[in-house]
Amino acid sequence: MKGFFAAVGRMLAAMGRITLVPIIEGGRLVWRAVRSAFVQPDPIAEAEAMVEAEAAEPTPAPVPPSPAEQWGRAALAHLMGDEPEAAAIDDAARAYLDGMTFAQQFALSKHDNVVIGRHLLGERHLDSLPRPMTPSEYRSMEAARAAAAAAEAHRRLTGDENKRSHFVAVLDELIAEPPRAI
């Protein structure tokens, strides 16, 4: 039996998996089987362990885009006609983008989202394009436009006295005798 175990030990030692080491215990020579340091590691087991370790790590939260990048994306979406995605920009930016020529729109679309957003926000102007309006400039322009439209409507309403007197007469007639149902 002793010979059988010795043969198995030599076989395992030859495979490189186990090495027999002589140790003196209590005055006697004893052979102990130890795992060899020269054994090649199992690459599949190592790869599986690495994949499991990566899967166990929490995934980092995505970094939210900067306001300039959001404005750049929304501006390009507005130029492409995708209005639900273009909600991030204000009316001044929409009016600026709508007032650009096709060549200017094309020149603007060549840039990165962040560069477009910085241009619209007034942080960094692009030399080849006109300066965008600030929100206060846009509000004052819209207020002037609304005042001009109100003045025109008032002029049309009160400008021609014959028209006004005719409308008043028709209204008085309808009030005095309402139309009958047929």
Backbone as numpy.savetxt, mean C-alpha at the origin, in Angstrom:
# Nx Ny Nz CAx CAy CAz Cx Cy Cz
29.03 -65.31 22.44 28.22 -64.13 22.44 29.09 -62.87 22.44
30.21 -62.98 23.16 31.12 -61.87 23.23 31.66 -61.53 21.85
31.89 -62.50 21.05 32.40 -62.30 19.71 31.36 -61.64 18.81
30.09 -62.00 19.04 29.02 -61.41 18.25 28.93 -59.90 18.51
28.93 -59.50 19.77 28.86 -58.08 20.11 30.09 -57.33 19.61
31.23 -57.96 19.63 32.44 -57.33 19.12 32.32 -57.10 17.62
31.73 -58.08 16.90 31.55 -57.94 15.45 30.58 -56.82 15.13
29.49 -56.73 15.90 28.51 -55.64 15.69 29.16 -54.30 15.98
29.96 -54.22 17.01 30.65 -52.98 17.35 31.61 -52.55 16.26
32.36 -53.54 15.70 33.28 -53.21 14.61 32.52 -52.75 13.37
31.36 -53.39 13.12 30.56 -53.00 11.96 30.06 -51.56 12.12
29.55 -51.23 13.28 29.07 -49.87 13.51 30.23 -48.86 13.45
31.37 -49.24 13.94 32.53 -48.37 13.88 32.97 -48.16 12.44
32.87 -49.22 11.64 33.24 -49.10 10.23 32.27 -48.17 9.50
31.02 -48.17 9.92 30.04 -47.29 9.29 30.27 -45.83 9.69
31.03 -45.60 10.73 31.32 -44.24 11.13 30.28 -43.67 12.06
29.32 -44.45 12.45 28.27 -43.94 13.31 28.64 -44.04 14.79
29.26 -45.12 15.15 29.58 -45.34 16.55 31.05 -45.73 16.63
31.71 -45.21 17.65 33.12 -45.52 17.88 33.22 -46.21 19.23
34.00 -47.28 19.26 34.24 -47.98 20.52 35.44 -47.34 21.20
35.27 -46.96 22.44 36.31 -46.28 23.19 36.65 -47.14 24.41
37.92 -47.42 24.59 38.30 -48.21 25.77 38.34 -47.32 27.01
37.69 -47.79 28.08 37.62 -47.05 29.33 37.97 -48.02 30.46
38.73 -47.54 31.44 39.07 -48.38 32.59 38.10 -48.02 33.70
37.27 -48.99 34.10 36.29 -48.81 35.17 36.57 -49.81 36.28
36.81 -49.32 37.42 37.02 -50.21 38.57 38.17 -51.18 38.38
39.19 -50.77 37.64 40.35 -51.61 37.44 40.21 -52.56 36.27
39.11 -52.52 35.57 38.92 -53.40 34.42 38.83 -52.56 33.15
39.25 -53.12 32.04 39.17 -52.47 30.74 37.80 -52.78 30.15
37.01 -51.69 29.85 35.66 -51.84 29.31 35.57 -51.01 28.03
34.94 -51.58 27.05 34.73 -50.86 25.79 33.34 -50.21 25.81
33.29 -48.90 25.58 32.02 -48.16 25.52 31.79 -47.66 24.10
30.55 -47.76 23.67 30.18 -47.27 22.34 29.72 -45.81 22.47
30.36 -44.94 21.72 29.98 -43.51 21.71 29.75 -43.08 20.28
28.95 -42.05 20.15 28.66 -41.52 18.81 29.90 -40.81 18.30
30.21 -41.04 17.07 31.42 -40.48 16.49 31.24 -38.99 16.19
32.30 -38.23 16.36 32.27 -36.80 16.06 32.42 -36.55 14.56
32.83 -37.57 13.83 33.07 -37.39 12.39 31.87 -37.78 11.55
30.74 -38.05 12.16 29.55 -38.45 11.42 28.97 -37.21 10.72
28.64 -37.36 9.45 28.04 -36.26 8.69 26.62 -36.03 9.20
26.26 -34.79 9.44 24.90 -34.52 9.91 23.90 -34.78 8.79
22.67 -35.05 9.20 21.60 -35.34 8.24 21.09 -34.00 7.68
21.32 -33.70 6.37 20.93 -32.39 5.84 19.41 -32.21 5.78
18.68 -33.28 5.60 17.22 -33.17 5.52 16.66 -32.80 6.89
17.17 -33.44 7.93 16.69 -33.13 9.28 17.04 -31.69 9.65
18.23 -31.22 9.25 18.61 -29.84 9.55 17.70 -28.85 8.82
17.40 -29.14 7.56 16.53 -28.25 6.78 15.13 -28.22 7.38
14.61 -29.39 7.79 13.29 -29.43 8.41 13.28 -28.65 9.72
14.35 -28.75 10.48 14.42 -28.01 11.75 14.46 -26.50 11.49
15.18 -26.07 10.44 15.23 -24.65 10.12 13.86 -24.13 9.67
13.15 -24.92 8.85 11.82 -24.51 8.39 10.86 -24.40 9.57
10.93 -25.37 10.49 10.06 -25.32 11.66 10.40 -24.12 12.55
11.68 -23.80 12.67 12.07 -22.64 13.48 11.58 -21.34 12.85
11.66 -21.23 11.52 11.16 -20.03 10.84 9.66 -19.93 10.96
8.96 -21.06 10.88 7.50 -21.04 11.00 7.07 -20.65 12.41
7.88 -20.98 13.39 7.53 -20.65 14.78 7.75 -19.18 15.10
8.64 -18.51 14.36 8.89 -17.09 14.60 7.68 -16.27 14.16
7.32 -15.25 14.93 6.20 -14.40 14.51 6.60 -13.55 13.30
5.67 -13.38 12.39 5.95 -12.57 11.21 5.89 -11.10 11.60
6.81 -10.30 11.12 6.77 -8.88 11.46 5.58 -8.20 10.79
5.04 -7.21 11.46 3.91 -6.47 10.91 4.39 -5.67 9.71
3.58 -5.60 8.65 4.00 -4.82 7.49 4.10 -3.34 7.84
5.08 -2.70 7.27 5.30 -1.28 7.51 4.26 -0.49 6.70
3.48 0.36 7.35 2.49 1.12 6.59 3.19 2.11 5.67
2.60 2.36 4.50 3.23 3.30 3.57 3.18 4.72 4.11
4.14 5.52 3.71 4.20 6.91 4.14 3.07 7.71 3.48
2.73 8.87 4.04 1.68 9.69 3.40 2.04 10.07 1.97
3.32 10.32 1.72 3.72 10.67 0.34 3.48 9.51 -0.60
3.77 8.28 -0.15 3.54 7.12 -1.01 2.04 6.89 -1.23
1.22 7.11 -0.20 -0.22 6.97 -0.36 -0.75 7.99 -1.37
-0.27 9.22 -1.28 -0.71 10.25 -2.22 -0.26 9.92 -3.64
0.96 9.40 -3.78 1.45 9.03 -5.11 0.61 7.92 -5.73
0.30 6.90 -4.94 -0.56 5.81 -5.44 -1.95 6.34 -5.83
-2.52 7.17 -4.97 -3.85 7.71 -5.23 -3.84 8.61 -6.47
-2.77 9.37 -6.66 -2.69 10.25 -7.84 -2.63 9.41 -9.12
-1.82 8.37 -9.12 -1.76 7.50 -10.31 -3.09 6.79 -10.53
-3.76 6.39 -9.45 -5.08 5.76 -9.61 -6.08 6.76 -10.19
-6.00 8.03 -9.78 -6.88 9.06 -10.33 -6.61 9.27 -11.82
-5.32 9.29 -12.18 -4.99 9.47 -13.60 -5.47 8.29 -14.44
-5.51 7.10 -13.84 -5.97 5.92 -14.57 -7.49 5.77 -14.51
-8.17 6.62 -13.74 -9.63 6.58 -13.68 -10.18 5.67 -12.59
-9.37 5.24 -11.66 -9.81 4.36 -10.58 -10.16 5.23 -9.38
-11.39 5.74 -9.35 -11.79 6.71 -8.33 -11.88 6.14 -6.92
-12.33 4.89 -6.69 -12.37 4.42 -5.29 -11.00 4.41 -4.63
-9.96 4.11 -5.39 -8.62 4.07 -4.82 -8.01 5.47 -4.74
-8.56 6.42 -5.47 -8.02 7.78 -5.48 -8.61 8.65 -4.38
-9.29 8.06 -3.42 -9.94 8.83 -2.36 -8.95 9.44 -1.38
-7.70 9.04 -1.41 -6.71 9.54 -0.45 -6.28 10.97 -0.75
-6.45 11.44 -1.97 -6.01 12.81 -2.30 -7.18 13.77 -2.15
-6.88 15.05 -1.97 -7.93 16.04 -1.77 -8.35 16.64 -3.11
-9.33 17.55 -3.04 -9.87 18.16 -4.26 -8.84 19.03 -4.98
-7.95 19.66 -4.23 -6.92 20.50 -4.86 -6.01 19.64 -5.73
-5.61 18.47 -5.23 -4.75 17.59 -6.02 -5.49 17.05 -7.24
-6.78 16.73 -7.07 -7.57 16.26 -8.22 -7.66 17.34 -9.29
-7.93 18.58 -8.86 -8.02 19.68 -9.83 -6.68 19.90 -10.52
-5.58 19.78 -9.77 -4.25 19.93 -10.36 -4.00 18.84 -11.40
-4.32 17.59 -11.05 -4.09 16.48 -11.98 -4.98 16.59 -13.21
-6.23 17.05 -13.03 -7.14 17.19 -14.17 -6.73 18.34 -15.08
-6.04 19.34 -14.53 -5.64 20.49 -15.33 -4.34 20.28 -16.09
-3.68 19.14 -15.87 -2.41 18.87 -16.55 -2.66 18.39 -17.98
-1.70 18.69 -18.86 -1.78 18.16 -20.22 -1.39 16.68 -20.19
-1.63 16.01 -21.31 -1.28 14.59 -21.39 0.22 14.39 -21.22
1.01 15.27 -21.82 2.47 15.14 -21.71 2.92 15.33 -20.26
2.30 16.26 -19.54 2.64 16.47 -18.13 2.22 15.27 -17.29
1.04 14.73 -17.58 0.60 13.54 -16.85 1.55 12.38 -17.09
2.00 12.23 -18.33 2.94 11.16 -18.65 4.27 11.37 -17.93
4.74 12.61 -17.91 6.01 12.92 -17.22 5.88 12.64 -15.72
4.73 12.94 -15.15 4.51 12.69 -13.73 4.45 11.19 -13.45
3.83 10.43 -14.33 3.67 8.99 -14.08 4.98 8.22 -14.21
6.02 8.82 -14.77 7.32 8.15 -14.87 8.00 8.01 -13.52
7.60 8.83 -12.55 8.27 8.87 -11.26 7.69 7.82 -10.30
8.42 7.62 -9.23 8.03 6.70 -8.17 6.85 7.29 -7.38
6.09 6.42 -6.69 4.94 6.88 -5.90 5.35 7.92 -4.86
6.47 7.70 -4.20 6.92 8.63 -3.16 7.26 9.99 -3.76
7.90 10.01 -4.91 8.28 11.28 -5.56 7.01 12.03 -5.99
6.03 11.31 -6.54 4.77 11.94 -6.95 4.06 12.52 -5.73
4.01 11.74 -4.65 3.35 12.22 -3.44 4.03 13.44 -2.85
5.35 13.45 -2.83 6.07 14.63 -2.31 5.83 15.85 -3.19
5.71 15.64 -4.51 5.43 16.75 -5.41 4.04 17.33 -5.11
3.06 16.46 -4.96 1.69 16.93 -4.70 1.55 17.56 -3.32
2.29 17.06 -2.36 2.24 17.62 -1.01 3.06 18.90 -0.88
3.83 19.24 -1.89 4.63 20.46 -1.87 5.96 20.30 -1.17
6.37 19.08 -0.89 7.64 18.85 -0.21 8.82 18.93 -1.16
8.64 18.46 -2.40 9.73 18.45 -3.38 9.11 18.64 -4.76
9.33 19.80 -5.35 8.74 20.10 -6.65 9.57 19.50 -7.77
8.88 19.02 -8.80 9.54 18.51 -10.00 9.68 19.67 -10.98
10.87 19.83 -11.51 11.16 21.00 -12.36 10.36 21.01 -13.65
10.08 19.84 -14.21 9.42 19.79 -15.51 7.92 19.99 -15.41
7.37 20.10 -14.21 5.92 20.21 -14.03 5.56 21.50 -13.32
4.33 21.99 -13.54 3.91 23.19 -12.81 3.73 22.90 -11.32
3.82 23.94 -10.52 3.69 23.79 -9.07 2.23 23.47 -8.73
1.99 22.46 -7.89 0.60 22.15 -7.51 0.03 23.21 -6.57
-1.30 23.33 -6.60 -1.97 24.29 -5.73 -1.98 23.78 -4.30
-1.89 24.71 -3.37 -2.06 24.34 -1.97 -3.56 24.29 -1.69
-3.98 23.61 -0.63 -5.41 23.57 -0.32 -6.02 24.95 -0.11
-5.29 25.89 0.48 -5.84 27.23 0.69 -6.01 27.96 -0.65
-5.05 27.79 -1.56 -5.19 28.39 -2.90 -6.39 27.81 -3.62
-6.59 26.51 -3.49 -7.72 25.86 -4.14 -9.04 26.38 -3.55
-9.11 26.50 -2.21 -10.34 26.98 -1.58 -10.66 28.41 -2.02
-9.65 29.26 -2.09 -9.91 30.64 -2.51 -10.33 30.68 -3.98
-9.75 29.83 -4.82 -10.15 29.77 -6.22 -11.60 29.27 -6.35
-11.96 28.27 -5.57 -13.33 27.76 -5.61 -14.32 28.78 -5.05
-13.92 29.53 -4.03 -14.79 30.56 -3.48 -15.03 31.66 -4.52
-13.98 32.05 -5.24 -14.13 33.06 -6.29 -15.02 32.53 -7.41
-14.86 31.26 -7.77 -15.69 30.66 -8.81 -17.16 30.59 -8.37
-17.41 30.24 -7.12 -18.78 30.17 -6.62 -19.40 31.56 -6.54
-18.61 32.57 -6.13 -19.13 33.94 -6.08 -19.47 34.44 -7.48
-18.65 34.11 -8.47 -18.94 34.52 -9.85 -20.20 33.84 -10.37
-20.36 32.56 -10.05 -21.56 31.84 -10.49 -22.81 32.40 -9.81
-22.72 32.75 -8.53 -23.86 33.34 -7.82 -24.21 34.71 -8.40
-23.20 35.51 -8.73 -23.45 36.82 -9.33 -24.12 36.68 -10.69
-23.69 35.71 -11.48 -24.30 35.47 -12.80 -25.75 35.01 -12.66
-26.00 34.12 -11.69 -27.38 33.67 -11.47 -28.26 34.82 -11.00
-27.74 35.68 -10.15 -28.50 36.83 -9.68 -28.77 37.80 -10.82
-27.78 38.00 -11.68 -27.95 38.90 -12.83 -29.02 38.35 -13.77
-28.99 37.03 -14.00 -29.99 36.44 -14.89 -31.39 36.53 -14.30
-31.50 36.37 -13.00 -32.81 36.41 -12.36 -33.37 37.82 -12.33
-32.55 38.79 -12.00 -33.05 40.16 -11.86 -32.74 41.03 -13.05
-31.99 40.55 -14.00 -31.54 41.37 -15.12 -32.66 41.75 -16.06
-33.53 40.87 -16.38 -34.59 41.16 -17.35 -35.91 41.30 -16.58
-36.38 42.52 -16.42 -37.59 42.77 -15.63 -38.82 42.18 -16.30
-38.86 42.12 -17.61 -40.02 41.55 -18.30 -40.15 40.06 -18.00
-39.00 39.38 -18.00 -39.03 37.94 -17.67 -39.55 37.74 -16.26
-39.03 38.53 -15.35 -39.41 38.38 -13.96 -40.89 38.67 -13.77
-41.38 39.72 -14.38 -42.80 40.07 -14.23 -43.68 38.99 -14.87
-43.22 38.40 -15.98 -43.98 37.32 -16.61 -44.06 36.11 -15.69
-42.93 35.73 -15.08 -42.94 34.59 -14.16 -43.84 34.85 -12.95
-43.80 36.07 -12.44 -44.66 36.41 -11.30 -46.12 36.32 -11.71
-46.47 36.76 -12.90 -47.85 36.69 -13.37 -48.29 35.24 -13.54
-47.45 34.41 -14.11 -47.78 32.99 -14.28 -47.97 32.33 -12.93
-47.09 32.61 -11.98 -47.22 32.03 -10.65 -48.48 32.50 -9.95
-48.82 33.79 -10.10 -50.04 34.30 -9.49 -51.26 33.63 -10.09
-51.24 33.40 -11.37 -52.35 32.74 -12.06 -52.51 31.30 -11.59
-51.39 30.60 -11.41 -51.46 29.22 -10.93 -51.94 29.15 -9.49
-51.57 30.12 -8.71 -52.02 30.12 -7.32 -53.51 30.41 -7.24
-53.99 31.34 -8.04 -55.39 31.71 -8.03 -56.28 30.59 -8.56
-55.87 29.92 -9.61 -56.67 28.86 -10.20 -55.76 27.67 -10.53
-55.63 26.70 -9.59 -54.77 25.56 -9.86 -55.27 24.71 -11.02
-54.41 24.06 -11.76 -54.85 23.24 -12.90 -55.66 22.04 -12.41
-56.66 21.67 -13.24 -57.53 20.55 -12.89 -56.93 19.24 -13.42
-57.24 18.18 -12.72 -56.78 16.86 -13.16 -57.67 16.39 -14.30
-57.11 15.78 -15.27 -57.88 15.31 -16.44 -58.30 13.90 -16.24
